[in-house]
């Protein structure tokens, strides 16, 4: 749901207003009704903007409601300087909506206003058509929700727990750049805080988490790399990160993990999976976006996708391309939220196919790796990356697939079996993807959020790189 303000621009001549005011207000009523019906909160001026005083005063009044998006509605010809004055008094995003009705030149008013704003360098979007048309409503809704995401990012704090992992340039960014571009602050936090705070977690709480995992998932203890004590350490680590997030008021985070924690303490696989889940062993909760290897641009991609979809967002390595099936195995150490196993509101249903295996040789400290296979379904894949320092959002539409048990097993065992897997068919060809994709990590959410994601990019000055275009 977005918060939307509506200003209906009109003609400044009083003798024209006698014939147009009712039409303008009816247009505003229908627009407001449709937006409210779509689930948005709407504040409308309730009066046609017919002079310069109203253009400024009504824009300021509605701006006080802190809308995600302000719609300038053009049902009739409108004096363009009213739009300029209203835009100057509107601090947020502006969308011009031109009604298509041959009786009145609303489209002409929109174009005159849009050209004026272009000339002054005032960013805005444009939509035209009848708001009763579902496609027009969807376009306005996409822009409003995108504006809500961009506005929502401003003022967030990202927790960078640990520094750059294993030399990955694609996983780090400069603090000032994020603040300048997105309004996001970055809090630098040492990984020692996870170790220190883990010891402070109540023993009964850690035991309860372990027992819940043993009850709902399949735990494969080996007495070495995975023991009840190590699993409880991972549960403690989860609570430690939640405490850090609460204390520092973090909106999302990343954990370096490698090599310090994975060599000398425990892997963060359990913590990262359940931070991203909509539940843990203590009940339902909001997903808290967390990226392994402190992948900042990965975490930001996930946060945007989560805000657009309301679901957990996938984090994975682009591990392997299986040419015989034209599918990718997206696989990374324990990072996938367990929700992806069945995408069910019931955690027991998701965890029924989750296995906690002893960690592999990469991680001598041990702990559990959270293994499962992602359920099939349509997906949107995306990744923020930088080309010569400038941001781009690389996007592909596709789906997760599963096959018969024998094929699933064969494909998972071809890479690292103990880790979570998602078999992905992308709209991009393998040649296009491998020649252009700007990172080793990729992210996804269910369904098609590409229109809203493109709108976010337009508002946030991010270039869209559609990998499906070839």
C-alpha positions in Angstrom: 0.0 0.0 0.0 1.3 3.5 -0.9 0.3 6.9 0.3 -0.8 9.1 -2.6 -1.7 12.8 -2.9 -3.8 14.1 -5.8 -3.9 17.6 -7.2 -6.2 18.3 -10.2 -4.9 21.0 -12.4 -7.3 23.3 -14.3 -7.9 26.4 -16.3 -7.3 29.8 -14.8 -10.1 31.6 -16.6 -13.2 32.0 -14.5 -15.6 31.8 -17.4 -14.1 28.5 -18.4 -14.2 27.1 -14.9 -18.0 27.4 -14.9 -18.1 24.6 -17.5 -15.1 22.5 -16.3 -15.1 22.5 -12.5 -17.7 19.7 -12.1 -15.9 17.6 -14.7 -12.5 18.1 -13.0 -13.9 17.2 -9.6 -15.7 14.1 -11.0 -12.4 13.0 -12.6 -10.6 13.5 -9.2 -13.4 11.5 -7.4 -13.1 8.6 -9.8 -9.3 8.6 -9.5 -9.4 8.7 -5.7 -12.0 6.0 -5.6 -10.0 3.7 -7.9 -6.8 4.2 -5.9 -8.5 3.6 -2.6 -10.0 0.5 -4.1 -6.5 -0.7 -5.0 -5.6 -0.5 -1.4 -3.8 2.9 -1.3 -4.2 5.7 1.2 -5.2 8.9 -0.7 -5.3 12.6 0.1 -7.0 14.7 -2.6 -7.1 18.4 -2.8 -10.9 18.4 -3.3 -10.7 21.6 -5.3 -9.5 22.3 -8.9 -6.2 24.2 -9.0 -7.3 27.3 -10.8 -4.9 30.0 -9.6 -1.3 30.3 -8.3 -2.3 30.6 -4.7 -4.0 27.2 -4.8 -1.2 25.7 -6.7 1.2 26.4 -3.9 -1.0 26.2 -0.8 -2.7 22.9 -1.8 0.6 21.3 -2.8 2.1 22.3 0.6 -0.9 21.0 2.5 -0.8 17.7 0.8 3.0 17.5 1.1 2.5 17.6 4.9 0.8 14.2 4.6 4.2 12.8 3.5 2.9 11.0 0.4 5.0 8.5 -1.4 3.7 9.9 -4.7 1.9 13.1 -5.7 -0.4 12.7 -8.8 -1.1 15.8 -10.9 -4.4 15.0 -12.6 -5.2 16.6 -16.0 -8.8 16.2 -17.0 -8.9 19.5 -18.9 -6.5 22.1 -20.3 -4.5 23.5 -17.3 -2.3 26.5 -17.1 1.2 25.0 -17.0 2.7 27.3 -14.4 0.3 25.9 -11.9 2.0 22.5 -12.2 5.4 24.2 -12.0 4.5 26.0 -8.7 2.9 22.8 -7.3 5.9 20.7 -8.2 8.2 23.3 -6.6 6.2 22.9 -3.4 6.2 19.1 -3.6 9.4 17.5 -2.2 8.7 13.9 -3.3 7.9 12.1 -6.5 5.5 13.6 -9.0 3.4 11.7 -11.6 1.4 13.5 -14.4 -1.8 11.7 -15.3 -3.5 12.8 -18.5 -7.1 11.8 -19.0 -8.0 10.8 -22.5 -11.3 12.4 -23.3 -11.9 14.2 -26.6 -14.3 16.7 -25.0 -11.6 18.4 -23.1 -7.8 18.7 -23.8 -6.5 17.1 -20.7 -3.7 15.5 -22.7 -2.6 18.9 -24.0 -2.5 20.1 -20.4 -0.3 17.2 -19.3 2.1 17.7 -22.2 2.4 21.4 -21.6 3.1 20.8 -17.9 5.5 18.0 -18.6 7.4 20.1 -21.1 7.7 22.9 -18.6 9.0 20.6 -15.9 11.5 19.1 -18.3 12.7 22.5 -19.2 13.3 23.2 -15.5 14.9 19.8 -14.8 12.1 18.6 -12.4 11.9 14.9 -12.6 8.5 13.4 -13.0 6.7 10.5 -14.6 3.8 10.5 -17.1 0.8 8.2 -17.5 -2.2 8.7 -19.9 -5.6 7.1 -20.2 -8.8 6.5 -18.3 -8.2 5.5 -14.7 -11.1 3.0 -15.1 -8.7 1.1 -17.4 -7.0 -1.6 -15.3 -3.8 -1.1 -17.1 -3.7 2.6 -16.4 -4.5 1.9 -12.7 -1.7 -0.7 -12.6 0.8 1.8 -14.0 -0.1 4.4 -11.4 0.0 1.7 -8.7 3.4 0.5 -9.8 4.8 4.0 -9.7 3.3 4.7 -6.3 4.6 1.5 -4.8 8.0 2.1 -6.3 8.0 5.6 -4.9 7.2 4.1 -1.5 10.2 1.8 -1.8 12.5 4.6 -2.7 11.2 6.8 0.0 11.3 3.9 2.5 15.0 3.4 1.8 15.8 6.9 2.9 16.8 6.9 6.6 17.5 3.2 6.8 20.6 1.9 8.5 22.6 -1.1 7.1 24.7 -3.1 9.5 28.0 -4.1 7.9 29.1 -6.8 10.3 32.7 -7.4 9.3 34.6 -6.1 6.3 35.2 -7.3 2.8 35.1 -11.0 2.4 37.6 -12.9 0.3 38.5 -9.9 -1.8 35.1 -9.4 -3.5 34.9 -5.9 -5.0 31.3 -6.7 -6.0 30.3 -7.0 -2.3 31.4 -3.7 -0.9 30.5 -0.1 -1.4 31.5 3.3 0.0 29.3 4.6 2.8 29.0 8.1 1.4 27.8 6.8 -2.0 24.9 4.9 -0.4 23.9 8.0 1.6 24.1 10.2 -1.4 22.3 7.8 -3.8 19.8 6.1 -1.5 19.8 7.9 1.8 21.0 4.8 3.6 23.6 5.0 6.4 26.1 2.2 7.0 27.0 1.1 10.6 30.3 -0.7 10.8 30.1 -3.5 13.4 32.9 -6.0 14.2 32.1 -9.7 13.9 33.4 -10.1 17.5 30.0 -8.7 18.6 28.4 -11.9 17.3 30.8 -14.0 19.3 30.5 -11.9 22.4 26.8 -11.7 22.4 26.3 -15.4 21.6 27.7 -16.2 25.1 25.0 -14.0 26.6 22.1 -15.9 25.1 20.2 -17.8 27.8 21.0 -21.6 27.6 17.3 -22.5 27.7 16.6 -20.3 24.8 19.4 -21.8 22.7 18.3 -25.3 23.7 14.7 -24.6 22.7 15.8 -23.4 19.3 17.9 -26.6 18.7 15.1 -28.8 19.8 12.6 -27.0 17.5 15.0 -27.6 14.6 15.5 -31.2 15.5 11.7 -31.6 15.6 10.8 -29.9 12.3 13.9 -30.5 10.1 16.2 -33.5 9.6 19.4 -33.0 11.6 22.4 -35.1 10.7 24.8 -35.0 13.6 28.2 -36.5 13.0 29.9 -35.9 16.3 32.5 -33.6 14.7 31.5 -30.9 12.3 27.9 -31.0 13.6 27.1 -31.6 17.2 24.2 -30.4 19.4 26.6 -27.9 20.9 27.6 -26.5 17.5 23.9 -26.2 16.5 23.1 -24.3 19.7 26.1 -22.0 18.9 24.5 -21.2 15.6 21.1 -20.6 17.3 22.9 -18.3 19.7 24.5 -16.5 16.8 21.1 -15.9 15.3 19.9 -14.3 18.5 23.1 -12.3 18.7 22.5 -10.7 15.3 18.9 -10.0 16.2 20.1 -8.2 19.4 22.7 -6.2 17.3 19.9 -5.2 14.8 17.6 -4.1 17.6 20.3 -2.1 19.5 21.7 -0.4 16.4 18.2 0.1 14.8 19.3 -1.8 11.7 16.9 -2.2 8.8 19.0 -4.9 7.1 22.5 -6.3 7.4 25.3 -8.4 6.0 27.7 -10.8 7.8 31.2 -11.3 6.6 31.5 -14.9 8.0 34.5 -16.0 6.0 37.2 -16.7 7.0 37.2 -15.7 10.7 33.8 -17.1 11.9 33.8 -20.0 9.5 37.3 -21.1 10.6 37.3 -20.4 14.3 33.7 -20.1 15.6 30.8 -21.5 13.5 29.2 -20.8 10.1 26.4 -18.3 10.0 24.2 -20.5 7.8 21.5 -21.0 10.3 21.5 -17.4 11.4 21.3 -16.1 7.8 18.6 -18.5 6.7 16.3 -17.7 9.6 17.0 -14.0 9.6 15.6 -14.0 6.0 12.7 -16.3 7.0 9.2 -15.0 8.0 9.5 -17.1 11.2 11.9 -18.7 13.6 11.7 -21.2 16.5 9.9 -18.5 18.6 7.1 -17.8 16.2 6.2 -15.6 13.2 8.2 -12.5 12.4 9.0 -10.1 9.6 11.9 -11.3 7.3 15.0 -9.4 8.2 17.2 -9.1 5.1 20.7 -10.4 5.7 23.4 -11.1 3.0 26.3 -13.4 3.6 29.9 -12.2 2.8 28.6 -8.7 3.7 27.5 -8.3 0.1 26.2 -4.8 0.3 24.8 -4.5 -3.2 23.3 -7.9 -2.8 21.6 -7.0 0.5 20.2 -3.8 -1.1 18.9 -5.7 -4.0 17.2 -8.1 -1.6 15.8 -5.3 0.5 14.2 -3.7 -2.6 12.8 -7.0 -3.8 11.4 -7.7 -0.4 9.8 -4.3 -0.1 8.2 -4.8 -3.5 7.0 -8.4 -2.9 6.5 -8.7 0.8 8.2 -12.1 0.7 11.7 -13.3 1.6 14.3 -12.6 -1.1 16.7 -15.3 -2.4 20.5 -14.9 -2.0 22.6 -17.4 -4.0 25.8 -18.0 -5.9 25.4 -18.6 -9.6 27.0 -22.0 -9.0 26.5 -24.1 -12.2 24.9 -24.1 -15.6 23.5 -27.4 -16.6 23.5 -27.1 -20.4 21.6 -30.4 -21.0 18.5 -28.8 -19.3 19.3 -25.1 -19.9 19.0 -24.5 -16.1 21.2 -22.9 -13.5 21.9 -24.3 -10.1 21.7 -21.4 -7.7 23.5 -22.6 -4.6 25.3 -20.9 -1.7 26.2 -22.0 1.8 23.0 -22.1 3.8 21.9 -18.7 2.8 18.5 -19.4 1.3 15.6 -18.7 3.6 13.9 -22.1 4.4 10.6 -20.5 3.2 11.8 -21.2 -0.3 11.6 -25.0 0.3 7.8 -24.9 -0.1 6.9 -21.2 0.1 4.3 -22.0 2.7 2.9 -19.9 5.5 3.4 -23.0 7.7 7.0 -23.3 8.8 6.5 -27.0 9.4 5.6 -27.6 5.8 8.8 -25.8 4.6 11.1 -27.5 7.1 9.7 -31.0 6.3 12.2 -31.1 3.4 15.0 -29.2 5.1 18.1 -31.1 6.2 20.8 -29.7 8.5 24.1 -31.4 7.3 27.6 -31.1 8.8 29.5 -28.3 7.1 31.9 -29.1 4.3 35.7 -28.7 4.2 35.5 -25.0 3.4 34.4 -24.3 6.9 36.6 -26.0 9.6 34.7 -24.4 12.5 31.7 -26.6 11.6 28.1 -26.1 12.2 25.0 -27.0 10.2 24.5 -26.2 6.5 20.8 -25.6 5.7 20.0 -27.9 2.8 16.8 -27.9 0.8 15.6 -27.6 -2.8 13.5 -24.6 -3.7 9.9 -25.2 -4.8 9.0 -24.5 -8.4 7.3 -21.3 -9.6 7.6 -18.1 -11.6 10.3 -15.8 -10.3 11.9 -12.4 -10.9 15.7 -12.4 -10.8 17.7 -9.2 -10.2 21.0 -7.8 -9.0 22.3 -4.4 -8.4 25.8 -4.1 -9.9 28.1 -1.3 -11.0 29.5 -0.6 -14.4 32.5 1.8 -14.2 31.1 3.0 -10.9 27.5 3.7 -12.0 24.6 1.6 -10.7 22.6 -0.7 -12.9 19.9 -3.2 -12.1 20.3 -6.4 -14.1 16.9 -8.2 -14.4 15.7 -11.5 -15.8 12.3 -13.2 -15.7 12.2 -16.9 -15.2 11.2 -19.7 -12.9 12.4 -22.3 -10.4 12.0 -25.8 -11.6 12.1 -29.3 -10.0 12.3 -32.7 -11.7 12.0 -36.3 -10.8 13.8 -37.4 -7.6 16.7 -39.0 -9.5 17.4 -35.9 -11.6 17.1 -33.6 -8.6 19.6 -35.7 -6.7 22.0 -35.9 -9.6 21.9 -32.1 -10.1 22.4 -31.3 -6.4 25.3 -33.8 -6.0 27.0 -32.3 -9.1 28.0 -29.3 -6.9 27.9 -29.0 -3.1 25.0 -31.2 -2.0 24.9 -30.0 1.6 24.0 -26.5 0.6 20.5 -25.2 -0.5 19.7 -25.4 -4.2 17.3 -23.6 -6.6 17.1 -24.9 -10.2 16.5 -21.7 -12.2 15.5 -21.3 -15.9 16.2 -17.7 -16.9 14.8 -15.7 -19.8 18.4 -14.7 -20.6 20.6 -17.0 -22.7 23.6 -18.5 -21.0 25.9 -16.6 -23.3 24.2 -13.3 -22.6 24.1 -13.9 -18.8 27.8 -15.0 -18.4 29.1 -12.2 -20.7 27.2 -9.4 -18.9 26.2 -10.3 -15.4 28.1 -8.1 -12.9 28.4 -10.3 -9.8 28.7 -13.9 -8.5 25.5 -13.5 -6.4 22.0 -13.3 -7.7 18.6 -12.7 -6.0 15.0 -13.5 -6.6 11.4 -13.2 -5.4 8.3 -15.1 -6.5 6.1 -13.7 -9.3 6.6 -10.8 -11.7 7.7 -7.6 -10.0 9.6 -6.3 -13.1 7.3 -3.3 -13.8 7.6 -2.0 -10.2 11.3 -2.8 -10.1 11.8 -0.7 -13.3 9.8 2.1 -11.7 12.1 2.0 -8.6 15.1 2.2 -10.9 13.6 5.2 -12.8 13.0 7.0 -9.5 16.4 6.1 -8.0 18.4 7.0 -11.1 19.5 3.4 -11.7 20.0 2.1 -15.3 18.0 -1.0 -16.1 19.9 -3.8 -17.9 17.3 -6.3 -19.1 19.3 -9.5 -19.7 16.4 -11.1 -21.5 16.8 -8.7 -24.3 19.9 -10.5 -25.4 
